[in-house]
Amino acid sequence: MNADPIPTLPALRSLGTLADVRPVVVIDTREQTPLRFTRLQSTAGTLTSGDYSFAGGEESFAIERKTIPDLVACCVGENRERFFRELHRLRGYRFKRLVIIGTIAEVEAGEYRSRIAPRAVLATVQALEARFDVPVVWCDTPEAAALRIESWAFWFARELVQDVNAIARTAQLSKNIPKGPS
């Protein structure tokens, strides 16, 4: 029985044009107050996980964003279970982050509207990193968060392009290798 041939990778025909392409940030349509990106284009789209990704990388790159009030609300009740499910879905992504807009000092000072102890909020954050393998990054401002996400999107997309280039080079080299007996 003959197996179907493996199809070629469609992107390989146009790799030369990738040098001039920049990733486009995808903002989840459910994001209530989206970050403003200044260095990369952005577009709205429905993401399976996270609030931000980039076009073409939606299945491997995801950023979940929380403000301090959002984070505190996710530490208790049914919000906690929903948030934990969101983070659980991120486990399969190659690149994932939980970006918190605010500072640890703001949490320690209890600068939020809840009776939950700052110690409990910070312990939850540490538990999230360990349980879901999602690094947590604190950004002082929404602008700083947007810059960080743009940088991550660019560098991760660059790695993907380099991986594809390596596949293309290997395939080209294998064409020049004499075939042995079958």
C-alpha positions in Angstrom: 0.0 0.0 0.0 1.5 3.4 -1.0 1.2 6.3 1.4 0.0 9.7 0.1 3.0 11.9 -0.6 3.8 14.6 2.0 2.7 18.0 0.6 5.2 20.8 0.4 5.0 23.6 2.9 3.2 26.6 1.2 5.3 29.2 2.9 8.6 28.0 1.5 7.8 29.5 -2.0 7.8 33.0 -0.6 10.4 33.0 2.1 12.3 35.8 0.4 9.5 38.3 1.1 9.4 37.5 4.8 12.3 39.8 5.5 10.1 42.8 5.1 7.1 41.5 7.1 6.4 42.3 10.7 4.0 40.4 12.9 0.4 41.8 13.3 -0.8 41.7 16.9 -4.2 40.1 17.3 -6.3 41.5 20.1 -9.1 39.2 21.3 -12.5 40.7 20.5 -13.6 40.1 24.1 -10.8 42.4 25.4 -12.7 45.2 27.2 -9.9 47.9 27.2 -7.4 46.8 24.6 -3.8 48.0 24.8 -2.7 50.4 22.2 0.2 49.2 20.0 2.5 51.8 18.5 5.3 49.8 16.8 3.3 46.9 15.2 -0.1 46.9 13.5 -2.9 45.3 15.3 -6.3 43.8 14.4 -9.2 42.3 16.3 -9.8 38.6 16.2 -11.3 35.8 18.3 -8.6 34.0 20.2 -9.0 30.5 21.7 -6.8 31.5 24.6 -5.3 34.7 25.9 -6.0 38.3 25.1 -3.2 38.9 22.7 -1.4 36.9 20.0 -0.1 37.6 16.5 -1.5 36.6 13.1 -0.3 33.2 12.2 0.9 32.4 15.7 -2.4 32.1 17.5 -1.9 28.5 18.3 1.6 28.9 19.8 1.8 32.4 21.3 -0.7 33.8 23.9 -0.6 36.7 26.4 -3.2 36.9 29.1 -3.5 40.4 30.6 -4.9 41.5 33.9 -5.0 44.8 35.8 -4.6 44.6 39.5 -8.4 44.9 40.2 -8.9 42.1 37.6 -6.3 39.9 39.2 -7.7 40.4 42.7 -11.2 39.5 41.4 -9.7 36.3 39.9 -8.4 35.2 43.3 -11.8 34.4 44.8 -15.1 32.7 43.9 -16.2 31.6 40.5 -13.9 34.1 38.8 -11.0 32.1 40.2 -12.2 28.8 38.6 -12.8 30.5 35.2 -9.3 32.2 35.4 -7.6 28.9 36.3 -9.3 27.3 33.3 -8.0 30.1 31.1 -4.5 29.5 32.4 -4.8 25.7 32.0 -5.5 26.2 28.3 -2.3 28.1 27.9 -0.2 25.2 29.0 0.1 23.9 25.5 1.4 27.1 24.0 5.1 27.4 23.3 5.1 31.1 24.4 2.7 32.2 27.1 2.7 35.0 29.7 0.4 36.5 32.3 1.0 40.2 32.1 -0.2 42.2 35.1 -0.5 45.9 34.7 0.6 47.4 38.0 3.3 46.7 40.5 3.9 44.3 43.3 4.2 47.3 45.6 0.6 48.4 44.7 -0.6 44.9 45.7 1.4 44.9 48.9 -0.1 48.3 49.8 -3.6 46.9 49.2 -4.4 49.5 46.5 -7.5 47.7 45.3 -11.1 47.3 46.4 -11.4 44.0 48.1 -10.9 42.5 51.5 -8.5 39.9 50.2 -5.1 40.2 51.9 -2.2 41.3 49.7 -0.3 38.3 50.9 -3.1 36.0 49.5 -3.0 37.8 46.1 0.7 37.5 45.8 0.7 33.8 46.9 -1.9 33.1 44.2 0.3 34.7 41.6 3.2 32.5 42.6 1.0 29.4 42.7 -0.2 30.2 39.1 3.3 30.3 37.8 4.1 27.0 39.3 0.8 25.2 38.6 0.3 26.4 35.0 3.9 27.0 33.9 2.9 30.6 32.9 5.5 33.2 33.7 4.1 36.3 35.3 5.4 39.7 34.2 4.5 42.9 36.0 4.4 46.1 33.9 3.9 49.5 35.5 1.7 50.9 32.8 -0.5 49.8 29.9 2.0 51.5 27.5 4.9 49.4 29.0 2.8 46.2 28.6 2.0 47.0 25.0 5.8 47.6 24.2 6.6 44.3 26.0 4.0 42.3 24.0 5.2 43.9 20.7 8.7 42.9 21.5 7.7 39.3 22.4 5.6 39.0 19.3 8.5 40.1 17.0 11.1 37.9 18.6 8.9 34.8 18.7 7.8 35.3 15.1 11.4 35.7 14.1 12.3 32.4 15.8 9.5 30.7 13.8 10.8 32.2 10.5 14.3 31.0 11.4 12.9 27.5 12.0 11.2 27.5 8.6 14.4 28.8 7.0 16.3 25.9 8.5 13.8 23.4 7.2 14.1 25.1 3.7 17.9 25.0 3.8 17.9 21.3 4.8 15.5 20.4 2.1 17.6 22.3 -0.5 20.8 20.5 0.7 19.1 17.1 0.6 18.3 17.7 -3.1 22.1 17.9 -3.8 22.9 14.7 -1.9 23.2 11.6 -4.1 20.6 9.0 -3.3 21.8 5.6 -2.2 20.2 2.3 -3.1 16.6 2.0 -2.0 
